[in-house]
Amino acid sequence: MDAKYRFTLQWGAESVEKIQVGNLLKRLGNRKSEFIVMAITEYINTHPDIQSAGQKLKIVVKSGMDREQIESIVKKMIDERLASVTPVRREICPPKNIEPVSDDDIYEMIGNLDMFSP
């Protein structure tokens, strides 16, 4: 009997974690088998219930960041952007050379509004 374990691993590059692991394993070349054994042994040691006979293994894939972390990053980006924006200050100056409006002028304007009615 052959005393070797042979496996083929393959996954897509649809997450940061998968890309990081793929790049690391590529760099390891022929030493990746020892690294995988070490990593899985560490996982087994921190999750001893995984070795229970007959127990179905449940793999839960978590995103690299949770909602709180993403919100924190977005808030930081918004704060940085707002801090870099210089508010425009506009002073309102009254127009020059305008005579004050009298009560008679106002009544005349109101009377002329009828011409805009259908």
Buried (B, 14 or more C-beta within 10 A) or exposed (E): EEEEEEEEEEEEEEEEEEEEBBEEBEEEEEEBEEEBEEEEEEEEEEEEEEEEEEEEEEEEEEEEEEEEEEEEEEEEEEEEEEEEEEEEEEEEEEEEEEEEEEEEEEEEEEEEEEEEEE
